[in-house]
């Protein structure tokens, strides 16, 4: 559980440790899928499989002359500690545009962050899967909210006319709250607050129900009234844009700027409990008490 590799997460094509789907037997692949299904919501599992399938589209678009091939089977699983009832252990499933980290403490308490999903292309423009948009809600709800803002609200929400090139937290092992830019909950109307909350739930509910419910309770206990929504860039498909939603306990970041704004990065982070940090601290404190 203390291995440096556990915190060394990435979402770009690179050499990785762990066992790939390509290296597994059919039975091992089925068990990996079962583990994902046990950890994710049905919505989250569908997004994972669809993101992996986009690698075949990129392979056709880019050709074979790449150091890191585009391959739907080039996704790695890493296990830390000894899985089992009542055990404390962790695992990660990771590859291009996908990094899911789960930490299990005493077989009861589970952390499901960092949770990163990305898509390239955001919208498939040609071929038999033309029109596919795996992270459609992440983009469309964000644009709907941004376009609903009045001029006064936009003056608070927009922190830059140009979107940053990527999510600001990148693949940092530990994140702290970003500058609280943007428009606060109190300055949004009822419909806009509903859109903010829909977006928050969309990211949190990648994980299975009871994990998501616990995270949403933590967010509401810390205060919905403390949420901020910040925007940068354009206001329609094809224009580079960025948003983030931040509260006392969490950060959601989304960016769509690369490949003519047809390439999404979207992450959900927990300031205290990424990689189960807070759960593990309480566990070790109790063990030494």
DONUVEX-538264 format. One record per residue: residue number from 1; x, y, z of N, C-alpha, C in turn. Coordinates in Angstrom, 1 decimal, always signed. Last residue first. Layout:
R     k      nc1      nc2      nc3     cac1     cac2     cac3      cc1      cc2      cc3
R   NUM        X        Y        Z        X        Y        Z        X        Y        Z
...
This chain:
R     k      nc1      nc2      nc3     cac1     cac2     cac3      cc1      cc2      cc3
R   289     -3.8     +3.2    +18.3     -4.4     +3.8    +19.5     -4.2     +2.9    +20.6
R   288     -3.0     +2.2    +15.9     -2.0     +2.6    +16.8     -2.5     +3.1    +18.1
R   287     -5.4     +1.9    +14.5     -4.6     +0.7    +14.8     -3.5     +1.0    +15.8
R   286     -6.4     +4.5    +14.3     -7.1     +3.5    +15.1     -6.2     +2.3    +15.5
R   285     -4.5     +5.5    +12.5     -4.6     +6.1    +13.8     -5.3     +5.1    +14.8
R   284     -5.0     +3.9    +10.3     -3.7     +3.7    +10.9     -3.7     +4.3    +12.3
R   283     -7.6     +4.8     +9.6     -7.4     +3.3     +9.9     -6.1     +3.2    +10.7
R   282     -7.2     +7.5     +9.1     -8.0     +7.1    +10.3     -7.8     +5.6    +10.6
R   281     -5.5     +7.2     +6.9     -5.1     +7.9     +8.1     -5.9     +7.5     +9.3
R   280     -7.2     +5.9     +5.1     -6.1     +5.2     +5.6     -5.5     +5.9     +6.8
R   279     -9.1     +7.9     +4.6     -9.5     +6.7     +5.2     -8.4     +5.9     +5.8
R   278     -7.5     +9.9     +3.5     -8.1    +10.2     +4.7     -8.6     +8.9     +5.4
R   277     -6.5     +8.6     +1.1     -5.6     +9.1     +2.1     -6.3     +9.3     +3.5
R   276     -7.6     +7.3     -1.1     -8.0     +6.8     +0.2     -7.2     +7.4     +1.4
R   275     -6.8     +8.6     -3.3     -6.0     +7.4     -3.0     -6.4     +6.9     -1.6
R   274     -8.2    +11.5     -1.9     -7.6    +10.9     -3.1     -6.7     +9.7     -2.6
R   273     -9.1    +12.9     +0.3     -9.3    +11.4     +0.3     -8.9    +10.8     -1.0
R   272     -9.1    +15.6     +0.4     -8.5    +14.9     +1.6     -8.4    +13.4     +1.3
R   271    -10.0    +16.4     -2.1     -8.8    +17.1     -1.6     -8.2    +16.3     -0.4
R   270    -10.8    +14.5     -4.8    -11.2    +14.7     -3.4     -9.9    +15.2     -2.7
R   269    -11.7    +15.0     -8.2    -10.7    +14.8     -7.2    -11.3    +15.1     -5.8
R   268    -12.4    +14.1    -11.5    -13.0    +14.4    -10.2    -12.0    +14.0     -9.1
R   267    -11.9    +15.3    -14.9    -11.5    +14.7    -13.7    -12.3    +15.1    -12.4
R   266    -11.5    +15.2    -18.3    -12.5    +15.5    -17.2    -12.1    +14.7    -16.0
R   265    -10.8    +16.3    -21.5    -10.2    +15.7    -20.3    -11.1    +16.1    -19.1
R   264    -11.6    +15.8    -25.0    -12.0    +16.2    -23.6    -11.1    +15.5    -22.6
R   263    -11.7    +17.2    -28.0    -10.8    +16.3    -27.2    -10.9    +16.7    -25.7
R   262    -12.1    +19.2    -29.9    -12.8    +17.9    -30.0    -12.1    +16.8    -29.2
R   261    -10.8    +21.6    -30.4    -11.8    +21.5    -29.4    -12.7    +20.3    -29.6
R   260     -8.8    +20.9    -32.2     -9.9    +21.8    -32.6    -11.1    +21.7    -31.7
R   259     -7.1    +19.4    -30.5     -7.7    +18.8    -31.7     -9.0    +19.6    -32.1
R   258     -8.0    +20.8    -27.2     -7.1    +20.1    -28.2     -7.9    +19.6    -29.4
R   257    -10.0    +21.6    -25.5     -9.3    +22.6    -26.3     -8.5    +21.9    -27.4
R   256    -11.8    +21.2    -22.9    -11.9    +20.7    -24.3    -11.3    +21.8    -25.2
R   255    -11.9    +20.1    -19.5    -11.2    +21.0    -20.5    -11.4    +20.3    -21.9
R   254    -12.8    +20.2    -16.1    -13.1    +19.7    -17.5    -12.4    +20.7    -18.4
R   253    -12.9    +19.2    -12.7    -12.2    +20.0    -13.8    -12.5    +19.3    -15.1
R   252    -14.0    +19.3     -9.5    -14.3    +18.8    -10.8    -13.6    +19.7    -11.8
R   251    -13.0    +18.8     -6.2    -12.8    +19.6     -7.4    -13.2    +18.7     -8.6
R   250    -13.9    +19.0     -2.7    -13.7    +18.3     -4.0    -13.5    +19.3     -5.1
R   249    -14.6    +20.3     -0.3    -14.0    +18.9     -0.2    -13.5    +18.4     -1.5
R   248    -15.6    +22.8     -0.7    -14.6    +22.6     +0.3    -13.9    +21.3     +0.3
R   247    -15.8    +22.8     -4.4    -16.4    +23.0     -3.0    -15.3    +22.8     -2.0
R   246    -16.0    +23.7     -7.8    -15.2    +23.4     -6.6    -16.0    +23.7     -5.3
R   245    -15.9    +23.0    -11.1    -16.8    +23.2    -10.0    -16.0    +22.8     -8.8
R   244    -14.7    +24.5    -14.2    -14.5    +23.7    -12.9    -15.6    +24.0    -11.9
R   243    -14.2    +24.4    -17.7    -15.0    +24.7    -16.5    -14.4    +23.9    -15.3
R   242    -13.4    +25.5    -21.0    -13.0    +24.9    -19.7    -14.0    +25.3    -18.7
R   241    -13.0    +25.4    -24.6    -13.7    +25.8    -23.3    -13.3    +25.0    -22.2
R   240    -12.8    +26.2    -28.0    -12.1    +25.7    -26.8    -12.8    +26.3    -25.5
R   239    -15.5    +25.4    -30.0    -14.7    +26.5    -29.4    -14.1    +26.0    -28.1
R   238    -16.9    +23.2    -30.6    -15.9    +23.6    -31.6    -15.1    +24.8    -31.1
R   237    -19.9    +24.3    -29.2    -19.1    +23.2    -29.6    -18.1    +23.7    -30.7
R   236    -19.7    +27.4    -27.3    -20.4    +26.5    -28.2    -19.4    +25.4    -28.6
R   235    -18.3    +29.4    -26.0    -19.6    +29.0    -25.5    -20.4    +28.1    -26.4
R   234    -14.8    +29.6    -25.1    -15.9    +29.9    -25.9    -17.2    +29.2    -25.3
R   233    -13.1    +30.5    -21.9    -13.1    +30.1    -23.3    -14.5    +30.4    -24.0
R   232    -14.0    +29.3    -18.7    -13.0    +30.0    -19.5    -13.3    +29.6    -21.0
R   231    -15.6    +29.4    -15.5    -15.6    +29.1    -16.9    -14.5    +29.9    -17.6
R   230    -16.7    +28.0    -12.4    -15.8    +28.9    -13.1    -15.7    +28.4    -14.5
R   229    -18.7    +27.8     -9.6    -18.6    +27.4    -11.0    -17.8    +28.4    -11.7
R   228    -18.6    +26.8     -6.2    -18.3    +27.8     -7.2    -18.2    +27.1     -8.6
R   227    -20.3    +26.0     -3.1    -19.9    +25.6     -4.4    -19.6    +26.9     -5.3
R   226    -21.4    +26.6     -0.7    -20.0    +27.0     -0.9    -19.5    +26.6     -2.2
R   225    -23.9    +25.6     -0.6    -23.8    +27.1     -0.7    -22.4    +27.5     -0.9
R   224    -23.6    +23.0     +0.1    -23.8    +23.3     -1.4    -23.6    +24.8     -1.6
R   223    -21.5    +21.9     +2.5    -22.3    +23.1     +2.1    -22.4    +23.3     +0.6
R   222    -20.6    +19.6     +3.7    -19.6    +20.7     +3.6    -20.3    +22.0     +3.2
R   221    -22.8    +18.0     +3.1    -22.5    +18.3     +4.5    -21.5    +19.5     +4.6
R   220    -22.5    +17.7     +0.4    -23.6    +18.5     +0.9    -23.4    +18.9     +2.3
R   219    -20.1    +16.1     +0.3    -20.2    +17.4     -0.4    -21.3    +18.3     +0.1
R   218    -20.9    +13.9     +1.7    -19.8    +14.7     +2.2    -19.8    +16.1     +1.6
R   217    -22.9    +12.9     +0.1    -23.3    +13.4     +1.4    -22.2    +14.3     +2.0
R   216    -21.4    +12.2     -2.1    -22.4    +13.3     -2.3    -22.8    +13.9     -0.9
R   215    -20.0    +10.1     -1.1    -19.3    +11.3     -1.5    -20.2    +12.5     -1.6
R   214    -22.0     +8.3     -0.5    -21.2     +8.8     +0.6    -20.5    +10.0     +0.2
R   213    -23.0     +7.8     -3.1    -23.9     +8.4     -2.1    -23.1     +9.0     -0.9
R   212    -20.8     +6.6     -4.3    -21.2     +7.9     -4.8    -22.1     +8.6     -3.7
R   211    -20.8     +4.2     -2.9    -19.6     +5.0     -2.9    -20.0     +6.5     -3.3
R   210    -23.3     +3.2     -3.5    -23.0     +3.5     -2.1    -21.8     +4.4     -2.0
R   209    -23.2     +2.9     -6.5    -24.1     +3.7     -5.8    -23.7     +4.1     -4.4
R   208    -19.9     +3.2     -8.1    -21.1     +2.5     -7.7    -21.9     +3.3     -6.7
R   207    -18.9     +6.2     -9.9    -18.6     +5.0     -9.0    -20.0     +4.4     -8.6
R   206    -19.9     +8.2    -11.3    -19.2     +7.2    -12.1    -19.0     +6.0    -11.2
R   205    -21.1    +10.1     -9.6    -21.8     +8.9     -9.9    -21.2     +8.0    -10.9
R   204    -19.4    +12.3     -9.8    -19.4    +11.5     -8.6    -20.0    +10.1     -8.8
R   203    -20.2    +13.4    -12.3    -18.8    +13.0    -12.0    -18.7    +12.0    -10.8
R   202    -22.9    +13.9    -11.9    -22.4    +13.2    -13.1    -21.0    +12.6    -12.9
R   201    -23.1    +15.5     -9.7    -23.5    +14.1     -9.6    -23.0    +13.3    -10.8
R   200    -22.2    +17.9    -10.9    -21.4    +17.3     -9.7    -21.8    +15.8     -9.6
R   199    -24.2    +18.3    -12.8    -22.8    +18.1    -13.2    -22.0    +17.4    -12.1
R   198    -26.4    +18.7    -11.1    -26.4    +17.6    -12.1    -25.0    +17.3    -12.6
R   197    -25.6    +21.0     -9.8    -25.7    +19.8     -9.1    -25.8    +18.6    -10.0
R   196    -25.7    +22.9    -12.0    -24.4    +22.7    -11.2    -24.5    +21.3    -10.5
R   195    -28.4    +22.7    -12.6    -27.4    +22.3    -13.5    -26.1    +22.0    -12.9
R   194    -29.5    +23.8    -10.2    -29.8    +22.4    -10.6    -28.8    +21.9    -11.6
R   193    -28.6    +26.4    -10.4    -28.1    +25.5     -9.3    -28.4    +24.1     -9.6
R   192    -30.1    +27.2    -12.6    -28.6    +27.1    -12.7    -28.0    +26.2    -11.6
R   191    -32.7    +27.2    -11.5    -32.3    +26.3    -12.7    -30.8    +26.1    -12.8
R   190    -32.4    +29.2     -9.5    -32.7    +27.8     -9.2    -32.4    +26.8    -10.3
R   189    -29.4    +31.2    -10.1    -30.9    +31.0     -9.9    -31.1    +29.5     -9.7
R   188    -26.5    +32.2     -8.3    -27.1    +31.4     -9.4    -28.6    +31.3     -9.1
R   187    -25.2    +33.3     -6.1    -25.5    +34.2     -7.3    -26.1    +33.5     -8.5
R   186    -24.8    +31.3     -4.4    -25.8    +32.3     -4.0    -26.1    +33.2     -5.2
R   185    -22.7    +29.8     -5.5    -24.0    +29.3     -5.4    -25.1    +30.3     -5.2
R   184    -20.5    +32.1     -7.3    -20.9    +31.3     -6.2    -22.3    +30.8     -6.3
R   183    -18.4    +32.0    -10.2    -19.6    +32.5     -9.6    -20.1    +31.5     -8.4
R   182    -14.8    +32.3    -10.1    -16.1    +31.9    -10.6    -17.2    +32.5     -9.8
R   181    -12.1    +31.1     -8.0    -12.6    +32.0     -9.0    -14.0    +31.5     -9.4
R   180    -10.5    +30.4     -5.6    -11.9    +30.3     -5.7    -12.5    +31.3     -6.7
R   179     -7.6    +28.6     -6.7     -8.2    +29.9     -6.4     -9.7    +29.9     -6.6
R   178     -8.1    +25.1     -5.7     -7.6    +26.2     -6.6     -8.2    +27.5     -6.1
R   177     -7.2    +23.0     -3.0     -8.2    +23.9     -3.6     -7.6    +24.9     -4.5
R   176     -4.7    +20.6     -4.0     -5.3    +21.5     -3.0     -6.3    +22.4     -3.7
R   175     -3.8    +17.3     -4.8     -4.3    +18.6     -5.2     -4.9    +19.3     -4.0
R   174     -1.3    +15.0     -5.5     -2.0    +15.6     -4.4     -2.5    +17.0     -4.9
R   173     -0.3    +14.2     -7.9     -0.6    +13.2     -7.0     -1.5    +13.7     -5.9
R   172     -1.4    +15.5    -11.0     -0.7    +15.7     -9.8     -1.2    +14.6     -8.8
R   171     -1.9    +15.7    -13.8     -2.0    +14.4    -13.1     -1.2    +14.4    -11.8
R   170     -3.6    +18.8    -13.9     -2.8    +17.8    -14.6     -3.0    +16.4    -14.0
R   169     -4.9    +20.9    -12.8     -4.3    +20.0    -11.9     -3.5    +18.9    -12.5
R   168     -6.0    +22.2    -15.1     -4.9    +22.8    -14.3     -4.2    +21.9    -13.4
R   167     -6.5    +20.6    -18.2     -6.9    +20.8    -16.8     -5.7    +21.3    -16.0
R   166     -5.1    +22.6    -20.8     -5.4    +21.3    -20.2     -6.0    +21.6    -18.8
R   165     -4.9    +25.2    -21.8     -4.6    +24.1    -22.7     -4.9    +22.7    -22.2
R   164     -7.6    +27.3    -20.8     -6.3    +26.7    -20.6     -6.1    +25.5    -21.5
R   163     -9.5    +29.4    -23.0     -9.5    +28.2    -22.1     -8.0    +27.8    -21.9
R   162     -9.9    +32.9    -22.9     -9.2    +31.7    -23.5     -9.1    +30.6    -22.5
R   161    -10.9    +34.7    -21.2    -11.6    +34.5    -22.5    -11.0    +33.3    -23.3
R   160    -11.3    +33.8    -17.8    -10.4    +34.0    -18.9    -11.2    +33.8    -20.2
R   159    -13.2    +33.5    -15.9    -11.9    +34.0    -15.4    -10.9    +34.2    -16.6
R   158    -16.6    +34.0    -15.5    -15.6    +33.8    -16.5    -14.3    +34.4    -16.0
R   157    -18.4    +34.6    -13.4    -18.0    +33.2    -13.7    -16.8    +33.1    -14.6
R   156    -18.7    +37.4    -13.3    -18.2    +36.7    -12.1    -17.7    +35.3    -12.5
R   155    -19.7    +38.0    -15.8    -18.6    +38.8    -15.3    -18.0    +38.2    -14.0
R   154    -21.9    +36.3    -15.9    -20.7    +36.0    -16.7    -19.5    +36.8    -16.2
R   153    -23.7    +37.8    -14.4    -23.2    +36.5    -13.9    -22.0    +36.1    -14.6
R   152    -24.2    +39.9    -16.1    -23.6    +40.1    -14.7    -23.0    +38.9    -14.2
R   151    -25.3    +38.6    -18.3    -24.0    +39.4    -18.4    -23.4    +39.6    -17.1
R   150    -26.4    +35.3    -17.1    -26.6    +36.7    -17.6    -25.3    +37.4    -17.7
R   149    -26.1    +32.0    -18.2    -25.6    +33.1    -17.4    -26.0    +34.4    -18.0
R   148    -26.5    +30.0    -20.0    -27.7    +30.5    -19.2    -27.3    +31.7    -18.4
R   147    -24.1    +29.1    -21.0    -25.0    +30.0    -21.8    -26.2    +30.5    -21.2
R   146    -23.2    +27.5    -18.9    -22.5    +28.7    -19.2    -23.4    +29.7    -20.0
R   145    -25.2    +25.4    -18.9    -25.0    +26.3    -17.8    -24.3    +27.6    -18.1
R   144    -24.6    +24.3    -21.5    -26.0    +24.9    -21.1    -25.9    +25.8    -20.0
R   143    -22.0    +23.5    -21.2    -22.3    +24.6    -22.1    -23.7    +25.2    -21.8
R   142    -22.4    +21.5    -19.2    -21.5    +22.7    -19.0    -21.8    +23.8    -19.9
R   141    -24.0    +19.8    -20.6    -24.5    +20.4    -19.4    -23.7    +21.6    -19.0
R   140    -22.2    +19.0    -22.7    -23.5    +19.7    -23.0    -24.1    +20.4    -21.8
R   139    -20.0    +17.7    -21.5    -19.9    +18.9    -22.3    -21.2    +19.7    -22.4
R   138    -21.1    +15.7    -19.9    -20.1    +16.5    -19.3    -19.9    +17.8    -20.1
R   137    -22.8    +14.4    -21.9    -23.4    +15.2    -20.8    -22.4    +16.1    -20.1
R   136    -20.8    +13.2    -23.6    -21.8    +14.2    -24.1    -22.3    +15.1    -22.9
R   135    -18.7    +11.5    -23.7    -18.8    +12.4    -22.6    -19.7    +13.5    -23.0
R   134    -19.0    +10.1    -26.2    -19.0     +9.4    -24.9    -19.3    +10.3    -23.7
R   133    -20.6    +10.3    -29.0    -20.0    +11.3    -28.0    -20.1    +10.7    -26.6
R   132    -20.9     +9.4    -32.3    -20.7     +9.0    -31.0    -20.1    +10.1    -30.1
R   131    -21.0    +10.4    -34.9    -21.9    +10.9    -34.0    -21.8    +10.5    -32.6
R   130    -20.0     +7.3    -36.5    -20.2     +8.8    -36.6    -21.3     +9.3    -35.6
R   129    -19.2     +4.8    -36.7    -19.6     +5.2    -35.4    -19.8     +6.8    -35.3
R   128    -18.3     +4.4    -39.3    -19.5     +3.7    -38.8    -20.0     +4.1    -37.5
R   127    -17.2     +7.7    -40.3    -17.1     +6.3    -40.1    -18.4     +5.7    -39.6
R   126    -16.7    +10.8    -38.4    -16.9    +10.0    -39.6    -16.8     +8.5    -39.3
R   125    -16.5    +12.0    -35.9    -16.9    +12.8    -37.1    -17.2    +12.0    -38.3
R   124    -17.2    +11.7    -32.6    -16.7    +11.0    -33.8    -17.3    +11.6    -35.1
R   123    -16.4    +14.1    -30.3    -17.5    +13.6    -31.2    -16.9    +12.9    -32.4
R   122    -13.9    +13.8    -29.1    -15.1    +14.0    -28.3    -16.3    +13.6    -29.0
R   121    -11.7    +11.2    -30.4    -12.4    +12.4    -30.4    -13.5    +12.5    -29.4
R   120    -11.0    +11.3    -27.1    -10.4    +11.8    -28.4    -10.8    +10.8    -29.5
R   119    -11.8    +11.8    -23.7    -12.1    +11.3    -25.1    -11.4    +12.0    -26.2
R   118    -11.3    +10.7    -20.3    -11.1    +11.6    -21.4    -11.6    +11.0    -22.7
R   117    -11.5    +10.6    -16.8    -12.0    +10.1    -18.1    -11.7    +11.2    -19.1
R   116    -10.4     +9.9    -13.5    -10.2    +10.6    -14.7    -10.8     +9.9    -15.9
R   115    -10.5    +10.2    -10.2    -11.3     +9.5    -11.3    -11.2    +10.4    -12.5
R   114     -8.3     +9.5     -7.4     -8.7    +10.3     -8.6     -9.5     +9.5     -9.6
R   113    -11.3     +8.0     -5.9    -10.6     +9.1     -6.6     -9.1     +8.9     -6.5
R   112    -12.8     +6.3     -4.3    -12.8     +6.1     -5.7    -12.3     +7.3     -6.5
R   111    -12.6     +4.5     -1.3    -12.3     +5.7     -2.0    -12.3     +5.4     -3.5
R   110    -14.5     +2.7     +1.1    -13.9     +2.7     -0.3    -13.8     +4.2     -0.7
R   109    -14.8     +0.5     +3.8    -14.7     +1.9     +3.3    -14.0     +2.0     +2.0
R   108    -14.5     -2.4     +4.0    -15.8     -1.7     +4.2    -15.8     -0.3     +3.6
R   107    -12.1     -3.7     +4.2    -13.2     -4.3     +3.4    -14.5     -3.6     +3.5
R   106    -10.3     -2.0     +5.3    -10.9     -3.0     +6.2    -12.1     -3.6     +5.5
R   105    -10.6     +0.0     +2.6    -10.1     +0.0     +3.9    -10.9     -0.9     +4.8
R   104     -9.6     +0.3     -0.7    -10.6     -0.4     +0.2     -9.9     -0.5     +1.6
R   103     -9.5     +2.5     -3.4     -8.8     +2.1     -2.1     -9.9     +1.5     -1.2
R   102     -9.0     +3.0     -6.8     -9.9     +2.5     -5.7     -9.1     +2.1     -4.6
R   101     -8.8     +4.9     -9.7     -8.1     +4.4     -8.5     -9.1     +4.1     -7.4
R   100     -8.6     +5.1    -13.1     -9.5     +4.9    -12.0     -8.8     +4.3    -10.9
R    99     -8.1     +6.7    -16.0     -7.4     +6.4    -14.8     -8.4     +6.3    -13.6
R    98     -7.9     +7.3    -19.4     -8.6     +6.6    -18.4     -7.7     +6.3    -17.2
R    97     -6.4     +8.1    -21.6     -7.6     +8.8    -21.3     -8.5     +8.1    -20.2
R    96     -4.7     +5.1    -21.8     -4.9     +6.4    -22.5     -6.3     +6.9    -22.2
R    95     -5.1     +3.5    -18.6     -4.5     +3.6    -19.9     -4.8     +5.0    -20.5
R    94     -6.0     +1.6    -15.7     -5.4     +2.8    -16.3     -4.9     +2.6    -17.7
R    93     -7.1     +0.9    -12.5     -7.2     +0.5    -13.9     -6.9     +1.8    -14.8
R    92     -5.9     -0.1     -9.4     -6.0     +1.0    -10.4     -6.2     +0.3    -11.7
R    91     -6.5     -0.8     -5.9     -6.2     -1.2     -7.3     -6.5     +0.0     -8.2
R    90     -5.7     -1.8     -2.5     -6.1     -0.8     -3.5     -5.8     -1.4     -4.9
R    89     -6.6     -2.7     +0.9     -5.9     -2.9     -0.3     -6.3     -1.8     -1.3
R    88     -7.3     -4.4     +3.8     -7.0     -3.0     +3.3     -6.1     -3.2     +2.1
R    87     -9.9     -6.9     +4.4     -8.6     -6.4     +4.1     -8.5     -5.0     +3.7
R    86    -12.4     -8.0     +4.6    -11.9     -7.3     +5.8    -10.5     -6.8     +5.6
R    85    -11.8    -10.3     +2.1    -12.8     -9.8     +3.1    -12.1     -9.2     +4.3
R    84     -9.2     -9.1     -0.2     -9.9    -10.1     +0.6    -10.8     -9.5     +1.6
R    83     -5.9     -8.4     -1.6     -7.4     -8.3     -1.6     -8.0     -9.4     -0.8
R    82     -3.1     -7.0     -0.4     -3.7     -8.3     -0.6     -5.3     -8.2     -0.5
R    81     -1.4     -4.4     -2.2     -1.8     -5.1     -1.0     -2.5     -6.4     -1.3
R    80     -2.5     -3.4     -5.2     -1.6     -3.0     -4.2     -2.2     -3.6     -2.9
R    79     -2.6     -4.0     -8.7     -3.2     -4.3     -7.4     -2.2     -4.1     -6.3
R    78     -3.4     -2.7    -11.9     -2.4     -2.8    -10.8     -3.1     -3.0     -9.5
R    77     -4.0     -3.1    -15.3     -4.5     -3.2    -13.9     -3.4     -3.4    -13.0
R    76     -4.1     -1.2    -18.3     -3.4     -1.9    -17.3     -4.2     -2.0    -15.9
R    75     -4.7     -1.4    -21.7     -5.1     -0.9    -20.4     -4.6     -1.8    -19.3
R    74     -4.7     -2.1    -24.5     -3.5     -1.6    -23.8     -3.9     -0.8    -22.6
R    73     -6.8     -2.8    -26.0     -6.3     -3.8    -25.0     -5.1     -3.3    -24.2
R    72     -7.2     -0.8    -27.9     -8.2     -1.0    -26.8     -7.8     -2.0    -25.8
R    71     -4.5     +1.2    -28.9     -5.0     -0.2    -28.8     -6.0     -0.4    -27.6
R    70     -2.2     +2.9    -30.5     -3.6     +3.0    -30.1     -4.2     +1.6    -30.1
R    69     +1.2     +2.6    -29.4     +0.1     +2.3    -30.3     -1.2     +2.6    -29.7
R    68     +3.7     +4.7    -29.0     +2.7     +4.1    -28.1     +1.4     +3.8    -29.0
R    67     +5.0     +5.6    -31.3     +5.7     +4.9    -30.2     +4.8     +4.1    -29.3
R    66     +3.5     +5.1    -34.5     +3.5     +5.7    -33.2     +4.3     +4.9    -32.2
R    65     +2.4     +4.3    -37.1     +3.8     +4.8    -36.8     +3.8     +5.7    -35.6
R    64     -0.1     +3.5    -38.0     +0.6     +2.7    -37.1     +1.9     +3.2    -36.6
R    63     -2.8     +6.1    -38.0     -1.9     +5.1    -38.6     -1.0     +4.4    -37.6
R    62     -4.8     +7.8    -37.2     -3.4     +8.2    -37.1     -2.4     +7.3    -37.8
R    61     -7.3     +6.7    -37.6     -7.1     +8.0    -38.0     -5.6     +8.4    -38.1
R    60     -7.1     +4.1    -36.6     -7.4     +4.2    -38.0     -7.1     +5.7    -38.5
R    59     -6.5     +4.8    -33.9     -5.6     +3.9    -34.7     -5.8     +4.1    -36.2
R    58     -8.9     +6.1    -33.2     -7.6     +6.8    -33.3     -6.6     +6.1    -34.1
R    57    -10.6     +3.8    -33.2    -10.8     +4.9    -34.1     -9.6     +5.8    -34.3
R    56     -9.4     +2.3    -31.1     -9.5     +1.8    -32.5     -9.7     +2.9    -33.5
R    55     -9.9     +4.0    -28.9     -8.5     +3.8    -29.4     -8.5     +3.2    -30.8
R    54    -12.5     +3.9    -28.3    -12.1     +5.0    -29.1    -10.7     +4.8    -29.6
R    53    -12.8     +1.9    -26.5    -13.1     +1.5    -27.9    -12.7     +2.7    -28.8
R    52    -12.3     +3.2    -24.1    -11.3     +2.2    -24.5    -11.5     +1.9    -26.0
R    51    -14.7     +4.6    -23.9    -13.5     +5.3    -24.0    -12.4     +4.4    -24.6
R    50    -16.5     +2.5    -23.6    -16.6     +3.3    -24.8    -15.3     +4.1    -25.0
R    49    -15.9     +1.4    -21.1    -15.7     +0.6    -22.3    -15.8     +1.4    -23.6
R    48    -16.4     +3.7    -19.5    -15.1     +3.1    -19.6    -14.9     +2.3    -20.8
R    47    -19.2     +4.1    -19.9    -18.2     +5.2    -20.4    -16.8     +4.6    -20.5
R    46    -20.2     +1.8    -18.7    -20.4     +2.1    -20.1    -19.4     +3.1    -20.7
R    45    -19.4     +2.3    -16.1    -18.9     +1.1    -16.8    -19.0     +1.3    -18.3
R    44    -21.0     +4.5    -15.4    -19.5     +4.6    -15.4    -18.9     +3.5    -16.2
R    43    -23.6     +3.5    -15.6    -23.2     +4.6    -16.5    -21.6     +4.7    -16.6
R    42    -23.5     +1.6    -13.6    -23.7     +1.1    -15.0    -23.3     +2.2    -16.0
R    41    -20.7     +2.5    -11.4    -22.1     +2.4    -11.8    -22.3     +1.9    -13.2
R    40    -18.0     +0.3    -10.3    -18.5     +1.5    -11.1    -20.1     +1.3    -11.1
R    39    -17.3     -2.0     -9.1    -16.8     -0.7     -8.5    -17.4     +0.5     -9.1
R    38    -18.2     -4.2    -10.5    -18.5     -4.1     -9.0    -18.1     -2.8     -8.4
R    37    -17.1     -3.7    -13.0    -18.6     -3.6    -12.8    -19.0     -3.6    -11.3
R    36    -14.4     -4.2    -12.4    -14.9     -2.8    -12.8    -16.4     -2.7    -12.6
R    35    -14.6     -6.9    -11.9    -14.1     -6.0    -10.9    -14.5     -4.5    -11.2
R    34    -15.5     -7.9    -14.4    -16.3     -8.0    -13.2    -15.9     -7.1    -12.1
R    33    -13.3     -7.3    -15.9    -14.5     -6.6    -16.2    -15.5     -6.7    -15.0
R    32    -11.5     -9.1    -14.7    -11.2     -7.6    -14.7    -12.5     -6.8    -14.9
R    31    -12.7    -11.5    -15.4    -12.7    -11.1    -14.0    -12.3     -9.6    -13.8
R    30    -12.4    -11.4    -18.1    -13.7    -11.5    -17.6    -13.7    -11.0    -16.1
R    29     -9.6    -11.6    -18.2    -10.3    -10.4    -18.7    -11.7    -10.3    -18.2
R    28     -9.1    -14.1    -17.1     -8.7    -12.9    -16.4     -9.3    -11.7    -16.9
R    27    -10.2    -15.7    -19.1    -10.8    -15.7    -17.8    -10.4    -14.5    -17.0
R    26     -8.5    -15.2    -21.3     -9.9    -14.8    -21.4    -10.6    -14.8    -20.0
R    25     -5.4    -13.9    -19.9     -6.2    -15.0    -20.4     -7.7    -14.5    -20.5
R    24     -3.6    -10.8    -20.7     -4.5    -11.7    -19.8     -5.1    -12.8    -20.6
R    23     -2.3     -9.0    -22.2     -1.5    -10.1    -21.6     -2.4    -11.1    -20.9
R    22     -4.3     -7.1    -22.8     -3.7     -7.9    -23.9     -2.9     -9.1    -23.4
R    21     -4.7     -5.8    -20.5     -5.7     -6.7    -21.0     -5.2     -7.6    -22.0
R    20     -1.6     -5.8    -18.6     -2.5     -5.3    -19.6     -3.6     -6.3    -19.9
R    19     -0.5     -5.2    -15.3     -0.8     -6.2    -16.4     -1.9     -5.7    -17.3
R    18     +2.0     -2.8    -14.3     +0.7     -3.5    -14.2     +0.6     -4.5    -15.4
R    17     +3.4     +0.3    -15.5     +3.5     -1.0    -14.8     +2.1     -1.6    -14.7
R    16     +3.7     +1.8    -18.7     +3.1     +1.7    -17.4     +3.4     +0.3    -16.8
R    15     +4.6     +4.3    -21.1     +4.9     +3.0    -20.5     +4.4     +2.9    -19.1
R    14     +1.8     +6.1    -22.4     +3.1     +6.0    -21.8     +3.4     +4.6    -21.4
R    13     -0.6     +8.5    -23.2     +0.0     +7.2    -23.6     +1.4     +7.2    -23.1
R    12     -2.0     +9.9    -20.1     -1.4    +10.0    -21.5     -0.9     +8.7    -21.9
R    11     -2.8    +10.0    -17.5     -3.8     +9.7    -18.5     -3.3     +9.8    -19.9
R    10     -1.5     +8.6    -14.4     -1.4     +9.4    -15.6     -2.5     +9.0    -16.6
R     9     -0.1     +8.2    -11.1     -1.2     +8.0    -12.1     -1.0     +9.0    -13.3
R     8     +1.3     +7.1     -8.6     +1.9     +7.6     -9.9     +0.9     +7.4    -11.0
R     7     +0.6     +6.0     -6.3     +0.3     +7.4     -6.5     +0.7     +7.9     -7.8
R     6     +1.6     +3.4     -6.6     +0.2     +3.6     -6.4     -0.3     +5.0     -6.6
R     5     +4.3     +3.5     -6.9     +3.6     +3.4     -8.1     +2.1     +3.6     -7.8
R     4     +5.3     +3.5     -4.3     +5.3     +4.8     -5.0     +4.4     +4.7     -6.2
R     3     +3.6     +1.6     -1.8     +4.4     +1.6     -3.1     +4.2     +2.9     -3.8
R     2     +2.1     +1.2     +0.4     +3.0     +2.3     +0.4     +3.8     +2.4     -0.9
R     1     +0.8     -1.2     +0.0     +0.0     +0.0     +0.0     +0.9     +1.3     +0.0
